[in-house]
């Protein structure tokens, strides 16, 4: 038997099913410091109806190409302590006007709800944000925190 990843697909009348690209990416890249990017992040937060042609992932290290996955390398090592939803939020803050269809307030409402249920930890995010290279992430996070506090 050869080393590698194996997937036992389900038989359908159209052939065997294949695993979702995000499952393959998580199996190859791991789960620490890895999360959706771009429109994949927007879909994870439910703020867009766009469906990306390839699953976009932000990772601390890229690997050989994975079919159906677009990798984006990020250098902020503080991301290793964040969960998938928190990494997706950092990715959204790179360009919220592009990814959030319903506007800034919709994103603030989603973040406020996720923080109140414990799905994300704003203090953990506040620790990771200063290490973000993209200035828009730092600026938008400050704006986001102000919006969450005003409620």
C-alpha positions in Angstrom: 0.0 0.0 0.0 1.2 3.5 -0.8 1.4 6.4 1.5 -1.1 9.2 0.9 -4.6 10.4 1.4 -7.4 8.1 0.5 -11.1 8.8 0.3 -13.7 6.1 0.0 -16.4 7.8 -2.1 -20.0 6.9 -2.1 -21.3 5.1 -5.2 -24.0 6.9 -7.1 -25.5 6.2 -10.5 -23.2 8.9 -11.8 -20.0 7.3 -10.3 -18.0 7.7 -7.1 -18.3 11.0 -5.1 -15.2 13.1 -4.5 -14.3 14.9 -1.3 -15.0 18.6 -1.0 -11.9 20.7 -1.8 -11.9 22.2 1.7 -11.7 18.8 3.3 -8.7 17.9 1.1 -7.0 21.2 1.9 -7.5 20.7 5.7 -6.2 17.2 5.4 -3.1 18.4 3.6 -2.5 21.8 5.4 -3.9 20.9 8.8 -6.3 23.1 10.8 -4.0 25.4 12.8 -3.5 28.8 11.1 -5.7 27.7 8.2 -9.0 29.3 7.2 -11.0 30.4 4.2 -10.0 33.5 2.2 -11.7 35.8 -0.3 -15.3 34.8 -1.2 -14.8 31.5 0.6 -14.4 33.6 3.8 -17.5 35.7 2.9 -19.5 32.5 2.5 -18.3 31.2 5.8 -19.7 34.3 7.4 -22.8 34.3 5.3 -22.3 37.8 3.9 -22.2 37.0 0.2 -24.1 34.9 -2.4 -21.0 34.6 -4.6 -19.6 31.1 -5.1 -15.9 31.1 -5.9 -14.8 28.7 -8.7 -12.1 27.3 -6.4 -12.1 27.1 -2.6 -9.8 29.9 -1.4 -7.7 29.3 1.7 -5.3 31.4 3.8 -2.5 29.4 5.2 0.8 30.0 7.0 2.6 27.9 4.4 1.7 26.9 0.9 2.2 23.4 -0.5 2.1 21.9 -3.9 -1.1 22.8 -5.8 -4.3 21.1 -4.6 -7.0 20.6 -7.2 -9.9 22.9 -6.6 -8.0 25.0 -4.0 -6.4 28.4 -4.3 -3.8 29.0 -1.6 -2.9 32.4 -0.1 0.2 32.5 2.1 0.0 34.8 5.2 3.1 35.5 7.3 1.3 36.4 10.6 2.3 33.5 13.0 -0.2 34.7 15.5 -2.9 33.2 13.3 -1.9 29.8 14.5 -4.0 30.4 17.7 -7.1 31.4 15.7 -10.0 29.2 14.7 -11.3 29.0 11.1 -14.0 31.6 11.6 -11.6 34.1 13.1 -9.2 33.6 10.2 -12.1 34.1 7.8 -12.9 37.4 9.5 -9.3 38.6 9.2 -9.5 37.8 5.5 -12.8 39.7 5.1 -11.3 42.7 6.7 -8.8 43.0 3.9 -11.5 44.3 1.6 -15.0 44.2 3.2 -16.4 46.5 0.5 -15.6 43.8 -2.0 -16.8 40.7 -0.1 -19.7 41.9 2.1 -22.7 42.4 -0.1 -25.1 43.7 2.6 -22.7 46.4 3.8 -20.6 47.1 6.8 -23.4 47.0 9.4 -24.3 43.5 8.3 -20.8 42.3 9.0 -20.8 44.1 12.4 -24.0 42.4 13.3 -22.7 39.0 12.4 -19.5 39.5 14.3 -21.4 40.7 17.4 -23.6 37.6 17.3 -20.6 35.3 16.8 -18.8 36.9 19.7 -21.8 36.7 22.0 -22.2 32.9 21.4 -18.4 32.3 21.8 -17.9 31.3 18.2 -15.1 33.8 18.0 -13.0 35.5 20.6 -12.4 39.2 20.0 -9.5 39.4 22.5 -7.7 36.6 20.7 -8.3 38.5 17.4 -7.0 41.7 19.0 -3.8 39.9 19.8 -3.3 38.6 16.2 -4.3 41.8 14.3 -1.1 43.9 15.0 0.9 41.2 13.2 -1.2 41.5 10.0 0.8 43.0 7.1 -2.2 44.4 5.3 -3.0 47.8 6.8 -6.7 47.6 5.9 -7.1 44.6 8.3 -5.7 46.7 11.2 -7.8 49.7 10.4 -11.0 47.8 9.7 -10.6 45.8 12.9 -10.5 49.0 14.9 -13.6 50.2 13.1 -15.3 46.8 13.7 -14.5 46.8 17.5 -16.0 50.3 17.7 -19.2 49.1 15.9 -19.5 46.1 18.2 -19.1 48.2 21.3 -21.8 50.7 20.2 -24.6 48.1 20.3 
